[in-house]
């Protein structure tokens, strides 16, 4: 059995390619290598400087990525054993672990995120085939098949690598990967009732383009056009609309 190769969006307008598991696992491996290189290039001073996330230092982001890796391991353990292992014990415990980790020095932060990423890579490598289709709960009331966990991790690593604000930006994300990330951002964000109706056209570096529609069509549609990096940064609230063409509306908070 393999993952679905294509998925049809609700508007029926286009079938978007759904990455195969092997592609996703390779992408996670490459994104993780890039993350570790970025963190390794920091030092004790720079690691405690502000990230692009309000109230979080780079150390907070690195600590979060380490704990997210361990949370993904918990979900894979659930899928493998059938015994519930929550991604995090609670939101409060998750936040406390991130805060505690943010106090560490550069070396300990690097060792932590590298070790946690290694544990996740091993859990991916050893997961039995049937377990990839087991349902696990990523949040109360929200279940997914385990084969979606690599996609979740890829999103976390790439977006938070940008949040580190240390030489890696949205425009540095490989072409196929950023299309996957845009798909995921639209799927998670676009159906919300507080999102204004809009048509988002993205022009890729290979000359191709793709259009996504967000919001409910109960009022005139905004038309927005731009590069993949500018579009993703805008959707996630990391960048403003200045690099986009058309009539970008004000978006609600991503989270």
N, C-alpha and C positions, 0 to 999 in steps of 0.2 A: 504494500500500500504506500502511496505517496500523498503529499499534501495536494490540495486543489491547485491547479496551475493558473486558473483565471477566476475572477469573481465579478459578478454583474452588479453594478450600482443601481440604486433604486430608480434613477431617472431613465434607465434602460438605454442611455445614450452611447455608452462605451463599455467594453469589457476590458478591465485593466489587468495586466499580468500580475499574478500572485506569485511571489518568489517561492521556489522550492526550498525544502528544509536545508539541503546541502548548501545552497546559495546563502541562506540566512546565517547558517553556522559559520561559513567562511567569512561573511561580512562582520559578524560579531567578533571573530578572531582578529580580523584586521583593524576594526574599530578599537578593540581593546589594546592592541599593540600601539596604536596611535595615542590613545589615552595615557598609557604608561610612559611613553616617550615624552609627552607633554608634562606629566607630573615629575618625571626624572629631571627635566630641565629647570625645575624650580629650585628654590633654596628655603632656608628657614624663615627668611624675611618675606619673600614673595608669596609663599604658600598661605600666609596669614593676611594677605592683602584682600580687598573686596573682590568678590566675583561679580558677574552681571546680575545675580539674583539679589534683590533687596534684603539686607540683613544677614546675608551669608558671605563668609569669606571663601576663598578657594578651598581652604581646609574643610569647611562644611560640605562643599560639593564633592570633594574626594571621599570624605567619610560617608556621605550618602550613597555614592556609587559602590563603595565596598559593601555597605549593608544591603543595598538593592541586589547585589550579586548573591549574598547569602540568602536573601528572601527568595530569589529565583531557585536556589538550591532546595529550599524548603518545599516549594511547589513541585519540583521534580521528584523529591522524595515522596510526596503525597501521590503523585502520578504512578510512581514505581511500586509503592507498597499498598496503596489503597487506604492508608491510615492518614487522617487529616493532619497536615502540617501547615499552619497559617503562614502566609508570607512574612508577617510581623506579628509579634505577640499582641500588640495594640499600637494605635497611633502614638500614644504617649511614650511607650517604650521605644518606638522607632525614633521619635524626635530626641529622646534622651540619649540614645546611642550615637546619633549624629552629633549632638552637642558635645558629648564626651570625646568623641573622636576628633572633633575640630580643634581640641587643645593640644594635640600631639605635634611633635616636630616633623620636619619634612621627611626624614628617613623612616620614621614609624608610619606615617601616612602612606608613603610609597609601598612599604612592605605590606601594609594592611590591604590596600586595594589590589596589589599584585597577587597576594595569597587568596583573597576572596574571589578574584577573577579566575585563578587557577582551579579553585574548588568547583566553580560553575562550569568551566570547560570540561573538567573530568565528569561532572554529573551529566552534561550533554552527551559526552562520548560514550558513557556506559548505560544510558537509558535504553531499556529493551523496546523493541519496535511497538508492541501493543500499548505500552505506557504513553507513547506520544499522543494517543487518542483519548486518554483518560481526562475526565473533566476535573478541574481544580478551581478553587475560588480565589480570585485576585483581590477581591474586596467583598464586603458583606452583600450577598445577593447577586454578585457578578461572577459567573463561571465562564471559563474558557477551556478549550482543549489544550493539552500541554504543548502541542506543536506550535502554539502561538507565543510561547515564552521567549524563544530566540528573537522574535520580532519586537517584543516589549523591551528586551535588554538592548537591542540595537538602538531603539529610539532613545532610551536613557543615556547610553554611552555617547552617541553622536551629539545630542542636544546639550548635555551637560559638559561635553568637551568644549563646546562653544562658550558655555557659561563660565568656564574657567578663565576666559579672556587672556589667553597666553599663547597667541599665535595661530589658533585654529578657528576658522569661521565657517558659517553655513556654506559659503561658496567653495570650501575645501572638501565637502562631502561628495563622494563619487556619484556620478550621474544616476545610475540605477538606484542606489541607496536613497538618494534624496527624493526620488519619485515614490519609493515605498513609504518614506517618512511623510510626504505630503498626503498620500493615500490615507495613512493612519490618522494624521491630524484632522483631515476633512471628516473621516468616519467618526472620530470621537467628538469633534467640535461642531461639525456642520449641521447636525440634526437638532441642536438645541433651539428652543423657541426664542431665546434672546439674541440669536444671531441674525442680523439683517440679511435679506435675500441678496445674494451676489453671485456673479459668474467670475471665476478666477482662471485666467488663461496664463499658463506658464510656458515660457520659451526656453528649451534646453540647449545646451552648448552644441549638440550634434545637429541642430537645425530643426528638430522635431518640436512639437508643442502638444499640450494637453489642457483640457478644460475641466474644472470642477465646479459644481454648483452647491452652494451652502444656503442654509436658512429655509424658511417656508415661503413659497411664492405668493404672499398675500399683499404685496405692495410692489412698486416698481423696483426692478432688479438693478443693483449696482454692478458696473462692469469694471474689473480690475485686471491689469496685465503686468507681468514682470518676470524677473529671473527666478529660478528655483530657490536660491538662497534668500532673496528679498521676500518672496512669497511665504516661505516657511517661517522666517524670522518674524514677519508681521502677524501671521496666524497665531504664533506662540507668544506674542506680546514681547518679544525680545528686541524688535526694531520697529520704527515707525513706518508710515506709508510713503516717506519721501522718495524712495527708490522705485515706487510703483507708478504705473500710468493708469489713467481712467479716473474713477470716482470712488476711491477706497472709503468705506464707511468706518465709523468708530466701532471697534469690536469689543465685546465684553471680555472680562478676564478669562484667560485660558483655564485656570483652575478655580 
